[in-house]
Amino acid sequence: MPISVALPGARGSAALCDEDCNASIFQDVADNHTECPPDGGYGWICVACCFAVNCFTWGVVSLTLKSFGVFLSYYLSSNIFLGSRPLDYALIGGLNFGAAMLTAPYVTVACRNWGLRVPMYAGTLFLGGGFIAASYATHTWHLYLSQGALVGIGVGFVYIPTIPVLSQWFDKRRSLAHGIATAGSGIGGLIFSLATGAMINNLGRGWALRIIGIIVLVTNTLSTSFLRDRSAIVRPQQHPFDLALLMRWDVFFLLVWAFISMLGYITLLYSFSDFARSIGLSAEQATQVTALLNLGTALGRPFIGIASDRYGRFEVASGLTMLCGLCCLAIWIPTSSFGVTVLFGMISGAILGVFWVVSGKRKGSPDLTLMHQTVGPLCVEVTGLKQQPSLLALSWLSIVLPTTCNMQPILAF
């Protein structure tokens, strides 16, 4: 029979070791449990908030992009600012995107220091104030500062903090949540592209801008108040400009893809309404095709999110980028009728801007580090969740040039 001998202090030492080991195991289990996204619950409130943010930032700004045609056509036809050239108005729309992207490093630092709500509340004031200030503009440089730069800064401060939020709340239903949220920009663009023309015709440019400003102030304030993140649990790195990432080839190729894809994205958005007028369509038909492009965006983006989860992010991103380019060559360039233009608007709207919408988890991977949203999925694919905010900041900076300057050669042409 084996004999066990208990040495003095050995029992206490072994018990202490077991307690430490058990405590470590329980702590690991607790950490893993808290880091797992709840996959619902209050996350659905956050989905609604992110949907509203997309609707009342990019959806509203889309009327200065997808239908800057609404304001741009008014500015060009009314000659309200004497001596202004088409290129003068081009910079206004370009500043929306460019200023929004340039704020990324500052927003990243602000979120790291004060959380997401402080920069979002500030951005709401910038965004609403920009539209209201533009209603009193008497010179084009007033529009540069208000409807251009101030609105763009507001979009950046409101939108950028929301990017990682849904990734922290959802796992299995992440694609559905992201698709619903990103569809907000299409819904907002559809509503405002139709409503803005009516407001200008019935109330005038000034009141159209003031009403838009009031709407974005109220809706984004409410969305910010109810939005919550889980950054305290995930603890992501938030570097505004990470030089070490720039030295990596995979990061370099991602940023090059972002730069080139946004050249085509902005070209289509800026010129579609004006293209409709150039082939003989009426102003009302031009507004309709732009609205249908936004409808295509709202309907297509949720399906893109689900497809990326099923077939892989890089596969979906590269495939749809190529498909959109082929549609431009095969449908857009040869068309000369309203029906074909509507067809192209719906198709291109559904697959346009893969940079913004691809979401989901790497195909076949259960790794919790692969949580992401919009362009975030590709950033997480390259660097992981911890470095997602840092690479996102670089991504925004990489598209400043094509988004800011792309409209000027279009109008010059």
C-alpha positions as a Python dict, from the first residue, in 0.01 Angstrom:
ca = {
    (1, 'M'): (0, 0, 0),
    (2, 'P'): (150, 332, -90),
    (3, 'I'): (220, 560, 196),
    (4, 'S'): (177, 932, 163),
    (5, 'V'): (382, 1154, 383),
    (6, 'A'): (282, 1512, 444),
    (7, 'L'): (583, 1726, 511),
    (8, 'P'): (540, 2034, 727),
    (9, 'G'): (438, 2326, 510),
    (10, 'A'): (402, 2111, 199),
    (11, 'R'): (25, 2082, 235),
    (12, 'G'): (-14, 2455, 280),
    (13, 'S'): (219, 2525, -12),
    (14, 'A'): (34, 2283, -240),
    (15, 'A'): (-302, 2423, -136),
    (16, 'L'): (-180, 2774, -204),
    (17, 'C'): (-52, 2665, -545),
    (18, 'D'): (-389, 2503, -626),
    (19, 'E'): (-575, 2814, -517),
    (20, 'D'): (-354, 3035, -734),
    (21, 'C'): (-399, 2801, -1030),
    (22, 'N'): (-776, 2790, -988),
    (23, 'A'): (-793, 3165, -947),
    (24, 'S'): (-592, 3207, -1267),
    (25, 'I'): (-822, 2970, -1455),
    (26, 'F'): (-1134, 3144, -1329),
    (27, 'Q'): (-985, 3481, -1421),
    (28, 'D'): (-907, 3357, -1774),
    (29, 'V'): (-1261, 3225, -1810),
    (30, 'A'): (-1401, 3554, -1686),
    (31, 'D'): (-1181, 3751, -1924),
    (32, 'N'): (-1284, 3537, -2220),
    (33, 'H'): (-1649, 3570, -2122),
    (34, 'T'): (-1634, 3948, -2098),
    (35, 'E'): (-1442, 3980, -2422),
    (36, 'C'): (-1699, 3776, -2617),
    (37, 'P'): (-1950, 4008, -2786),
    (38, 'P'): (-2297, 3966, -2634),
    (39, 'D'): (-2431, 3928, -2990),
    (40, 'G'): (-2746, 4124, -2922),
    (41, 'G'): (-2908, 4285, -2622),
    (42, 'Y'): (-2822, 4654, -2604),
    (43, 'G'): (-2621, 4597, -2922),
    (44, 'W'): (-2942, 4635, -3123),
    (45, 'I'): (-2990, 4983, -2976),
    (46, 'C'): (-2636, 5056, -3095),
    (47, 'V'): (-2729, 4925, -3441),
    (48, 'A'): (-3018, 5173, -3452),
    (49, 'C'): (-2785, 5452, -3336),
    (50, 'C'): (-2522, 5367, -3599),
    (51, 'F'): (-2794, 5346, -3866),
    (52, 'A'): (-2910, 5695, -3766),
    (53, 'V'): (-2553, 5828, -3764),
    (54, 'N'): (-2496, 5695, -4116),
    (55, 'C'): (-2833, 5832, -4225),
    (56, 'F'): (-2775, 6182, -4087),
    (57, 'T'): (-2405, 6219, -4167),
    (58, 'W'): (-2316, 6050, -4497),
    (59, 'G'): (-2682, 6029, -4596),
    (60, 'V'): (-2719, 6405, -4556),
    (61, 'V'): (-2377, 6488, -4694),
    (62, 'S'): (-2461, 6267, -4992),
    (63, 'L'): (-2682, 6551, -5108),
    (64, 'T'): (-2361, 6746, -5145),
    (65, 'L'): (-2193, 6442, -5303),
    (66, 'K'): (-2435, 6206, -5476),
    (67, 'S'): (-2653, 6502, -5545),
    (68, 'F'): (-2436, 6796, -5485),
    (69, 'G'): (-2637, 6801, -5804),
    (70, 'V'): (-2921, 6932, -5591),
    (71, 'F'): (-2720, 7222, -5449),
    (72, 'L'): (-2460, 7232, -5726),
    (73, 'S'): (-2720, 7254, -6001),
    (74, 'Y'): (-2889, 7532, -5807),
    (75, 'Y'): (-2563, 7722, -5760),
    (76, 'L'): (-2469, 7688, -6127),
    (77, 'S'): (-2813, 7769, -6269),
    (78, 'S'): (-2906, 8055, -6036),
    (79, 'N'): (-2566, 8228, -6046),
    (80, 'I'): (-2632, 8332, -5688),
    (81, 'F'): (-2264, 8406, -5626),
    (82, 'L'): (-2158, 8641, -5903),
    (83, 'G'): (-1826, 8569, -6072),
    (84, 'S'): (-1802, 8213, -5939),
    (85, 'R'): (-1681, 7933, -6166),
    (86, 'P'): (-1782, 7565, -6162),
    (87, 'L'): (-1442, 7480, -6017),
    (88, 'D'): (-1514, 7712, -5725),
    (89, 'Y'): (-1813, 7499, -5631),
    (90, 'A'): (-1617, 7177, -5687),
    (91, 'L'): (-1402, 7243, -5383),
    (92, 'I'): (-1706, 7269, -5157),
    (93, 'G'): (-1810, 6908, -5214),
    (94, 'G'): (-1451, 6788, -5207),
    (95, 'L'): (-1396, 6949, -4868),
    (96, 'N'): (-1680, 6742, -4720),
    (97, 'F'): (-1493, 6418, -4773),
    (98, 'G'): (-1142, 6555, -4736),
    (99, 'A'): (-1205, 6740, -4409),
    (100, 'A'): (-1386, 6436, -4266),
    (101, 'M'): (-1090, 6212, -4340),
    (102, 'L'): (-831, 6463, -4215),
    (103, 'T'): (-995, 6467, -3874),
    (104, 'A'): (-918, 6095, -3821),
    (105, 'P'): (-595, 6141, -3616),
    (106, 'Y'): (-755, 6404, -3395),
    (107, 'V'): (-1070, 6199, -3343),
    (108, 'T'): (-860, 5895, -3256),
    (109, 'V'): (-677, 6093, -2984),
    (110, 'A'): (-1004, 6244, -2858),
    (111, 'C'): (-1167, 5901, -2828),
    (112, 'R'): (-865, 5766, -2646),
    (113, 'N'): (-869, 6052, -2393),
    (114, 'W'): (-1241, 6124, -2347),
    (115, 'G'): (-1436, 5835, -2497),
    (116, 'L'): (-1659, 5844, -2803),
    (117, 'R'): (-1933, 6082, -2686),
    (118, 'V'): (-1727, 6401, -2643),
    (119, 'P'): (-1601, 6410, -3005),
    (120, 'M'): (-1944, 6299, -3133),
    (121, 'Y'): (-2124, 6582, -2952),
    (122, 'A'): (-1866, 6827, -3083),
    (123, 'G'): (-1906, 6690, -3434),
    (124, 'T'): (-2282, 6727, -3413),
    (125, 'L'): (-2238, 7099, -3340),
    (126, 'F'): (-1990, 7135, -3628),
    (127, 'L'): (-2218, 6949, -3870),
    (128, 'G'): (-2540, 7129, -3787),
    (129, 'G'): (-2365, 7463, -3751),
    (130, 'G'): (-2199, 7421, -4090),
    (131, 'F'): (-2532, 7384, -4271),
    (132, 'I'): (-2692, 7669, -4079),
    (133, 'A'): (-2393, 7897, -4139),
    (134, 'A'): (-2401, 7813, -4511),
    (135, 'S'): (-2756, 7946, -4530),
    (136, 'Y'): (-2621, 8297, -4464),
    (137, 'A'): (-2330, 8273, -4711),
    (138, 'T'): (-2288, 8564, -4952),
    (139, 'H'): (-1954, 8466, -5107),
    (140, 'T'): (-1814, 8134, -5224),
    (141, 'W'): (-1541, 8139, -4959),
    (142, 'H'): (-1819, 8141, -4699),
    (143, 'L'): (-1936, 7811, -4849),
    (144, 'Y'): (-1581, 7673, -4836),
    (145, 'L'): (-1571, 7729, -4461),
    (146, 'S'): (-1930, 7630, -4379),
    (147, 'Q'): (-2088, 7383, -4624),
    (148, 'G'): (-1744, 7252, -4712),
    (149, 'A'): (-1491, 7236, -4426),
    (150, 'L'): (-1715, 7272, -4119),
    (151, 'V'): (-1968, 7014, -4241),
    (152, 'G'): (-1684, 6777, -4332),
    (153, 'I'): (-1520, 6815, -3991),
    (154, 'G'): (-1856, 6747, -3829),
    (155, 'V'): (-1903, 6428, -4029),
    (156, 'G'): (-1558, 6306, -3926),
    (157, 'F'): (-1613, 6374, -3557),
    (158, 'V'): (-1955, 6208, -3554),
    (159, 'Y'): (-1892, 5910, -3783),
    (160, 'I'): (-1537, 5793, -3710),
    (161, 'P'): (-1594, 5712, -3337),
    (162, 'T'): (-1879, 5476, -3431),
    (163, 'I'): (-1670, 5252, -3656),
    (164, 'P'): (-1549, 4997, -3395),
    (165, 'V'): (-1869, 4997, -3187),
    (166, 'L'): (-2074, 4722, -3352),
    (167, 'S'): (-1772, 4495, -3375),
    (168, 'Q'): (-1762, 4502, -2997),
    (169, 'W'): (-2128, 4403, -2961),
    (170, 'F'): (-2179, 4133, -3226),
    (171, 'D'): (-2016, 3807, -3334),
    (172, 'K'): (-2248, 3563, -3514),
    (173, 'R'): (-2489, 3838, -3622),
    (174, 'R'): (-2216, 4087, -3700),
    (175, 'S'): (-2275, 4098, -4076),
    (176, 'L'): (-2646, 4159, -4029),
    (177, 'A'): (-2581, 4435, -3776),
    (178, 'H'): (-2321, 4603, -3998),
    (179, 'G'): (-2537, 4574, -4307),
    (180, 'I'): (-2832, 4738, -4133),
    (181, 'A'): (-2615, 5019, -3998),
    (182, 'T'): (-2439, 5100, -4325),
    (183, 'A'): (-2770, 5096, -4514),
    (184, 'G'): (-2849, 5415, -4326),
    (185, 'S'): (-2641, 5623, -4564),
    (186, 'G'): (-2849, 5498, -4858),
    (187, 'I'): (-3178, 5566, -4681),
    (188, 'G'): (-3060, 5912, -4582),
    (189, 'G'): (-2939, 5985, -4932),
    (190, 'L'): (-3270, 5869, -5078),
    (191, 'I'): (-3475, 6086, -4844),
    (192, 'F'): (-3264, 6400, -4865),
    (193, 'S'): (-3195, 6384, -5237),
    (194, 'L'): (-3572, 6402, -5294),
    (195, 'A'): (-3656, 6640, -5011),
    (196, 'T'): (-3380, 6894, -5072),
    (197, 'G'): (-3491, 6986, -5422),
    (198, 'A'): (-3847, 7036, -5298),
    (199, 'M'): (-3728, 7252, -5007),
    (200, 'I'): (-3517, 7471, -5236),
    (201, 'N'): (-3806, 7519, -5477),
    (202, 'N'): (-4063, 7599, -5208),
    (203, 'L'): (-3865, 7755, -4924),
    (204, 'G'): (-3543, 7875, -5086),
    (205, 'R'): (-3180, 7774, -5043),
    (206, 'G'): (-3141, 7941, -4704),
    (207, 'W'): (-3427, 7764, -4529),
    (208, 'A'): (-3339, 7434, -4696),
    (209, 'L'): (-2994, 7451, -4537),
    (210, 'R'): (-3130, 7562, -4199),
    (211, 'I'): (-3384, 7279, -4186),
    (212, 'I'): (-3114, 7027, -4271),
    (213, 'G'): (-2890, 7174, -4001),
    (214, 'I'): (-3163, 7147, -3737),
    (215, 'I'): (-3244, 6788, -3836),
    (216, 'V'): (-2883, 6669, -3808),
    (217, 'L'): (-2840, 6848, -3474),
    (218, 'V'): (-3138, 6673, -3318),
    (219, 'T'): (-3091, 6325, -3465),
    (220, 'N'): (-2717, 6297, -3406),
    (221, 'T'): (-2751, 6429, -3050),
    (222, 'L'): (-3006, 6157, -2974),
    (223, 'S'): (-2796, 5887, -3144),
    (224, 'T'): (-2484, 5988, -2950),
    (225, 'S'): (-2674, 5987, -2621),
    (226, 'F'): (-2785, 5624, -2660),
    (227, 'L'): (-2468, 5482, -2820),
    (228, 'R'): (-2234, 5275, -2601),
    (229, 'D'): (-1904, 5106, -2677),
    (230, 'R'): (-1710, 4830, -2500),
    (231, 'S'): (-1362, 4974, -2544),
    (232, 'A'): (-1289, 4929, -2174),
    (233, 'I'): (-1310, 4554, -2233),
    (234, 'V'): (-1139, 4530, -2573),
    (235, 'R'): (-874, 4794, -2490),
    (236, 'P'): (-770, 4871, -2851),
    (237, 'Q'): (-454, 5060, -2940),
    (238, 'Q'): (-538, 5407, -3066),
    (239, 'H'): (-240, 5570, -3237),
    (240, 'P'): (-328, 5862, -3467),
    (241, 'F'): (-32, 5802, -3699),
    (242, 'D'): (150, 5472, -3659),
    (243, 'L'): (470, 5484, -3866),
    (244, 'A'): (549, 5121, -3789),
    (245, 'L'): (238, 5010, -3974),
    (246, 'L'): (338, 5208, -4282),
    (247, 'M'): (654, 4997, -4312),
    (248, 'R'): (451, 4681, -4369),
    (249, 'W'): (381, 4565, -4727),
    (250, 'D'): (33, 4433, -4650),
    (251, 'V'): (-64, 4770, -4504),
    (252, 'F'): (88, 4948, -4804),
    (253, 'F'): (-116, 4743, -5053),
    (254, 'L'): (-436, 4797, -4853),
    (255, 'L'): (-383, 5175, -4857),
    (256, 'V'): (-308, 5172, -5232),
    (257, 'W'): (-631, 4981, -5296),
    (258, 'A'): (-819, 5234, -5083),
    (259, 'F'): (-669, 5526, -5276),
    (260, 'I'): (-746, 5383, -5622),
    (261, 'S'): (-1095, 5255, -5538),
    (262, 'M'): (-1197, 5591, -5396),
    (263, 'L'): (-1093, 5763, -5719),
    (264, 'G'): (-1360, 5568, -5901),
    (265, 'Y'): (-1611, 5591, -5617),
    (266, 'I'): (-1605, 5971, -5596),
    (267, 'T'): (-1602, 6011, -5975),
    (268, 'L'): (-1929, 5822, -6005),
    (269, 'L'): (-2096, 5992, -5710),
    (270, 'Y'): (-2005, 6342, -5818),
    (271, 'S'): (-2083, 6309, -6187),
    (272, 'F'): (-2391, 6085, -6200),
    (273, 'S'): (-2652, 6358, -6165),
    (274, 'D'): (-2470, 6588, -6407),
    (275, 'F'): (-2426, 6295, -6649),
    (276, 'A'): (-2804, 6244, -6652),
    (277, 'R'): (-2852, 6605, -6755),
    (278, 'S'): (-2580, 6576, -7021),
    (279, 'I'): (-2768, 6298, -7208),
    (280, 'G'): (-3083, 6508, -7225),
    (281, 'L'): (-3269, 6402, -6910),
    (282, 'S'): (-3468, 6662, -6720),
    (283, 'A'): (-3371, 6797, -6378),
    (284, 'E'): (-3650, 6590, -6225),
    (285, 'Q'): (-3523, 6272, -6394),
    (286, 'A'): (-3167, 6350, -6281),
    (287, 'T'): (-3293, 6374, -5923),
    (288, 'Q'): (-3480, 6045, -5964),
    (289, 'V'): (-3179, 5850, -6092),
    (290, 'T'): (-2970, 5984, -5802),
    (291, 'A'): (-3242, 5882, -5557),
    (292, 'L'): (-3253, 5533, -5710),
    (293, 'L'): (-2875, 5506, -5678),
    (294, 'N'): (-2922, 5574, -5306),
    (295, 'L'): (-3201, 5316, -5294),
    (296, 'G'): (-2966, 5063, -5452),
    (297, 'T'): (-2711, 5142, -5181),
    (298, 'A'): (-2967, 5088, -4905),
    (299, 'L'): (-3081, 4755, -5052),
    (300, 'G'): (-2741, 4623, -5154),
    (301, 'R'): (-2520, 4690, -4855),
    (302, 'P'): (-2681, 4444, -4612),
    (303, 'F'): (-2639, 4166, -4870),
    (304, 'I'): (-2276, 4263, -4928),
    (305, 'G'): (-2216, 4230, -4556),
    (306, 'I'): (-2371, 3884, -4548),
    (307, 'A'): (-2183, 3775, -4863),
    (308, 'S'): (-1852, 3886, -4715),
    (309, 'D'): (-1920, 3672, -4409),
    (310, 'R'): (-1999, 3371, -4627),
    (311, 'Y'): (-1737, 3400, -4900),
    (312, 'G'): (-1459, 3607, -4744),
    (313, 'R'): (-1388, 3979, -4724),
    (314, 'F'): (-1105, 4003, -4972),
    (315, 'E'): (-1293, 3788, -5222),
    (316, 'V'): (-1605, 4005, -5201),
    (317, 'A'): (-1413, 4334, -5200),
    (318, 'S'): (-1203, 4249, -5505),
    (319, 'G'): (-1490, 4084, -5694),
    (320, 'L'): (-1734, 4371, -5648),
    (321, 'T'): (-1469, 4632, -5724),
    (322, 'M'): (-1409, 4461, -6059),
    (323, 'L'): (-1783, 4417, -6124),
    (324, 'C'): (-1850, 4785, -6062),
    (325, 'G'): (-1574, 4881, -6303),
    (326, 'L'): (-1714, 4651, -6571),
    (327, 'C'): (-2062, 4799, -6524),
    (328, 'C'): (-1920, 5147, -6578),
    (329, 'L'): (-1763, 5037, -6908),
    (330, 'A'): (-2050, 4821, -7033),
    (331, 'I'): (-2357, 5014, -6914),
    (332, 'W'): (-2276, 5366, -6797),
    (333, 'I'): (-2059, 5495, -7082),
    (334, 'P'): (-2279, 5375, -7373),
    (335, 'T'): (-2616, 5468, -7218),
    (336, 'S'): (-2828, 5748, -7357),
    (337, 'S'): (-3173, 5673, -7213),
    (338, 'F'): (-3351, 5716, -6882),
    (339, 'G'): (-3429, 5345, -6838),
    (340, 'V'): (-3069, 5224, -6880),
    (341, 'T'): (-2944, 5506, -6656),
    (342, 'V'): (-3187, 5392, -6387),
    (343, 'L'): (-3065, 5033, -6430),
    (344, 'F'): (-2705, 5138, -6390),
    (345, 'G'): (-2790, 5355, -6091),
    (346, 'M'): (-2955, 5066, -5910),
    (347, 'I'): (-2677, 4817, -5989),
    (348, 'S'): (-2390, 5053, -5913),
    (349, 'G'): (-2562, 5180, -5599),
    (350, 'A'): (-2592, 4824, -5469),
    (351, 'I'): (-2223, 4739, -5519),
    (352, 'L'): (-2064, 5084, -5503),
    (353, 'G'): (-1821, 5177, -5229),
    (354, 'V'): (-1708, 4833, -5114),
    (355, 'F'): (-1441, 5023, -4920),
    (356, 'W'): (-1710, 5136, -4676),
    (357, 'V'): (-1931, 4833, -4643),
    (358, 'V'): (-1747, 4498, -4646),
    (359, 'S'): (-1808, 4336, -4312),
    (360, 'G'): (-1806, 4000, -4143),
    (361, 'K'): (-1558, 3752, -4010),
    (362, 'R'): (-1277, 3584, -4196),
    (363, 'K'): (-1419, 3283, -4370),
    (364, 'G'): (-1388, 2974, -4152),
    (365, 'S'): (-1223, 3155, -3862),
    (366, 'P'): (-1374, 3173, -3512),
    (367, 'D'): (-1096, 3400, -3380),
    (368, 'L'): (-1239, 3675, -3161),
    (369, 'T'): (-973, 3916, -3281),
    (370, 'L'): (-1148, 3933, -3617),
    (371, 'M'): (-1422, 4173, -3513),
    (372, 'H'): (-1475, 4468, -3741),
    (373, 'Q'): (-1699, 4699, -3939),
    (374, 'T'): (-1698, 4877, -4279),
    (375, 'V'): (-1337, 4913, -4400),
    (376, 'G'): (-1248, 4794, -4052),
    (377, 'P'): (-1284, 4428, -4154),
    (378, 'L'): (-998, 4455, -4399),
    (379, 'C'): (-793, 4648, -4143),
    (380, 'V'): (-852, 4375, -3885),
    (381, 'E'): (-764, 4112, -4144),
    (382, 'V'): (-425, 4278, -4186),
    (383, 'T'): (-336, 4393, -3833),
    (384, 'G'): (-586, 4245, -3585),
    (385, 'L'): (-845, 4410, -3362),
    (386, 'K'): (-598, 4576, -3126),
    (387, 'Q'): (-441, 4783, -3404),
    (388, 'Q'): (-763, 4844, -3597),
    (389, 'P'): (-807, 5210, -3488),
    (390, 'S'): (-446, 5290, -3580),
    (391, 'L'): (-475, 5142, -3930),
    (392, 'L'): (-816, 5304, -3978),
    (393, 'A'): (-659, 5644, -3909),
    (394, 'L'): (-402, 5576, -4184),
    (395, 'S'): (-679, 5456, -4417),
    (396, 'W'): (-872, 5781, -4377),
    (397, 'L'): (-560, 5984, -4451),
    (398, 'S'): (-484, 5777, -4762),
    (399, 'I'): (-814, 5876, -4926),
    (400, 'V'): (-799, 6250, -4852),
    (401, 'L'): (-649, 6338, -5191),
    (402, 'P'): (-887, 6141, -5418),
    (403, 'T'): (-1194, 6248, -5222),
    (404, 'T'): (-1103, 6616, -5199),
    (405, 'C'): (-966, 6687, -5546),
    (406, 'N'): (-1154, 6440, -5765),
    (407, 'M'): (-1451, 6661, -5845),
    (408, 'Q'): (-1252, 6943, -6001),
    (409, 'P'): (-1141, 6759, -6319),
    (410, 'I'): (-1496, 6623, -6357),
    (411, 'L'): (-1647, 6971, -6365),
    (412, 'A'): (-1365, 7098, -6581),
    (413, 'F'): (-1442, 6825, -6831),
}
